[in-house]
Amino acid sequence: MKNNLEPHHLNWLSYYGLLNQRENCAVRHFKAGEEIFSQGVEYKFIMIVVSGKAKVCMSAPNGKDLILAYYLSRGLIGDVELMTDIRYATASVITLSPFECIVVHFQSKEDPMFKNLTFMTALAKDLSKNLVKDSSNYTSNVIYTGEQRLCSYIFQGAYKSHFSDKLTDVAATIGVSYRHLLRLLNTLCEDGILRREHGGFKIVQEQKLRQRSAQGFYK
């Protein structure tokens, strides 16, 4: 396996207590829109996010994707599967921007990394933060209006002020019908907050979009 680690990658490995695993690591780069972790695929690695933005989604039998979370420049991918002894990925990860991560391979649960207190502590902290975030997002579906949830979703999912997620998935994630989603988007365009372009939407007035969003939603 090609080891292409640079000094700043070693800092990330140090944070997770995995410097002694550097021979089992490799840096991967992805373009926007690439799937880097596929639901249902067997895996024997975790990923440390170095930079970029990616959406984590779970596919339903009807083919729709439910967006679960966003990774913004840090965190682990594959941590849930790792801690629950699930051999297959429970969700897919798709990049929203150029994306860089460190792939850490392991052979089995007997690997030294699982006896590393620093790694296990950092892993537990990341899982706890994700649990709190997911609970907040779930509660927000009841508390906030459809427009507030949509504005928050667009604000978090945009890259360089451009938003181009699949609208059927957006509707399913924020809990509104596809028809109502189109009405909300039309309103935001009419109010000059968004502009349709390049198969998606350009954020024209970021401050107004933030003001209409639900505070903390999808944060």
C-alpha positions in Angstrom: 0.0 0.0 0.0 1.3 3.4 -1.0 2.1 5.6 2.0 1.8 9.2 0.9 1.5 10.9 4.3 2.7 14.5 4.8 3.5 16.3 8.0 -0.1 17.7 8.5 -1.5 14.2 8.1 0.8 13.0 10.9 -0.9 15.7 13.1 -4.3 14.1 12.5 -2.9 10.6 13.2 -1.3 12.0 16.4 -4.7 13.4 17.5 -6.3 10.0 17.2 -3.3 8.2 18.7 -2.6 6.4 15.5 1.0 7.4 14.6 2.1 3.8 15.1 -0.4 2.8 12.4 1.1 5.0 9.7 2.3 2.0 7.7 -1.3 1.0 7.4 -2.5 4.4 6.2 -2.9 6.1 2.8 -4.2 9.5 1.8 -7.1 9.6 -0.7 -8.4 12.6 -2.7 -11.9 12.8 -4.2 -13.7 15.2 -6.5 -17.1 16.7 -5.7 -19.9 14.2 -6.3 -17.9 11.0 -5.7 -19.1 8.2 -3.5 -16.3 7.3 -1.1 -18.1 4.9 1.2 -21.0 2.8 -0.1 -23.9 1.5 1.9 -23.9 -2.3 2.1 -20.2 -2.7 1.1 -17.9 -4.7 3.4 -15.0 -2.7 4.8 -11.9 -3.1 6.9 -10.9 0.5 7.3 -11.9 3.9 8.8 -11.4 7.3 7.3 -10.1 10.4 9.1 -11.5 13.5 7.4 -8.7 16.1 6.6 -10.7 18.6 4.6 -13.8 19.0 2.5 -17.5 18.5 2.9 -19.5 15.3 2.4 -23.0 14.1 2.9 -23.9 10.9 4.7 -27.0 9.3 3.4 -29.0 6.1 3.8 -30.9 4.7 0.8 -34.5 3.5 1.3 -36.0 0.6 -0.7 -37.8 3.2 -2.9 -34.4 4.6 -4.1 -34.6 7.8 -2.2 -31.7 9.0 0.0 -32.1 10.4 3.5 -29.3 12.8 4.4 -28.1 12.1 7.9 -25.3 14.5 8.6 -22.5 16.6 7.2 -18.7 16.2 7.8 -16.9 19.6 7.7 -13.1 19.2 7.7 -12.9 16.7 10.6 -14.2 13.5 12.1 -14.3 9.8 11.3 -16.1 7.9 8.7 -16.9 4.3 9.6 -16.9 4.8 13.3 -20.5 3.5 13.9 -19.8 0.3 12.0 -16.5 0.0 13.9 -18.1 0.2 17.3 -21.1 -2.0 16.6 -19.2 -4.8 15.0 -21.2 -4.4 11.7 -19.1 -5.7 8.8 -21.0 -3.7 6.2 -21.4 0.1 5.8 -24.7 1.3 7.1 -24.8 4.4 5.0 -23.1 6.0 2.0 -20.8 9.0 2.0 -20.8 11.3 -1.0 -18.6 14.3 -1.4 -20.0 17.8 -1.9 -16.6 19.4 -2.5 -13.0 18.3 -3.2 -12.3 16.0 -0.3 -9.2 14.6 1.4 -9.0 11.9 4.0 -6.6 9.4 5.6 -7.6 5.8 5.1 -6.6 3.6 8.1 -6.7 -0.1 7.4 -7.1 -2.8 10.0 -7.2 -6.6 9.9 -9.5 -7.5 12.8 -10.7 -6.3 16.2 -7.4 -7.7 17.6 -5.6 -4.9 15.9 -3.5 -2.8 18.3 -5.5 0.3 17.5 -8.5 -1.1 19.4 -6.4 -1.3 22.5 -5.2 2.3 22.1 -6.8 4.4 24.8 -6.2 7.7 22.9 -7.9 6.4 19.8 -10.9 4.9 21.7 -11.4 8.1 23.7 -11.4 10.3 20.6 -13.7 7.8 18.8 -16.1 7.9 21.7 -16.1 11.8 21.7 -16.9 11.9 18.0 -19.7 9.4 18.4 -21.2 11.4 21.3 -21.0 14.6 19.3 -22.8 13.0 16.4 -25.5 11.6 18.7 -26.2 15.1 20.2 -26.2 16.6 16.7 -28.6 14.0 15.3 -30.9 14.3 18.3 -31.0 18.1 17.7 -31.8 17.7 14.0 -34.6 15.2 14.7 -36.2 17.6 17.2 -35.9 20.5 14.8 -38.2 18.7 12.3 -41.0 19.4 14.8 -40.0 22.8 16.1 -39.0 24.7 12.9 -41.0 25.5 9.8 -40.3 23.9 6.4 -38.7 27.2 5.2 -36.4 27.3 8.2 -35.3 23.7 7.7 -34.7 24.2 4.0 -32.6 27.4 4.5 -30.5 25.6 7.1 -30.1 22.7 4.8 -29.0 24.8 1.8 -26.6 26.8 4.0 -24.9 23.7 5.2 -25.0 21.8 1.9 -23.7 24.6 -0.3 -20.2 24.7 -1.7 -18.7 28.0 -2.8 -22.3 29.5 -2.5 -23.7 26.9 -5.0 -26.3 24.3 -3.9 -27.1 21.4 -6.2 -28.4 18.5 -4.1 -31.0 16.1 -5.5 -34.3 17.8 -4.7 -36.3 14.6 -4.0 -33.7 13.7 -1.4 -33.8 17.3 0.1 -37.6 17.0 0.5 -37.3 13.6 2.2 -34.6 14.9 4.6 -36.3 18.1 5.7 -39.7 16.4 5.9 -41.8 18.2 3.3 -43.4 17.1 0.1 -41.6 17.6 -3.2 -44.3 20.1 -4.4 -44.0 22.1 -1.2 -40.2 22.1 -1.6 -40.6 23.7 -5.0 -42.8 26.4 -3.7 -40.3 27.2 -0.9 -37.5 27.4 -3.4 -39.5 29.6 -5.7 -40.2 32.0 -2.8 -36.5 32.2 -1.9 -35.7 33.0 -5.6 -38.5 35.6 -5.8 -37.1 37.2 -2.6 -33.7 37.5 -4.2 -32.0 35.1 -1.7 -31.4 32.3 -4.3 -30.9 32.3 -8.1 -31.3 29.3 -10.3 -28.1 28.4 -12.2 -26.0 25.5 -13.4 -28.5 22.8 -12.4 -28.8 24.1 -8.9 -29.1 27.3 -7.0 -26.7 30.2 -6.3 -26.8 31.8 -2.8 -27.2 35.5 -3.6 -27.8 36.9 -0.1 -26.1 34.7 2.4 -27.0 36.8 5.4 -30.8 36.7 4.6 -30.5 32.9 4.1 -29.0 32.6 7.5 -31.6 34.8 9.1 -34.4 32.6 7.6 -32.7 29.4 8.8 -33.3 27.4 11.9 -30.6 28.2 14.5 -28.5 25.1 15.0 -30.3 23.0 12.5 -27.9 20.7 10.6 -25.0 22.4 12.4 
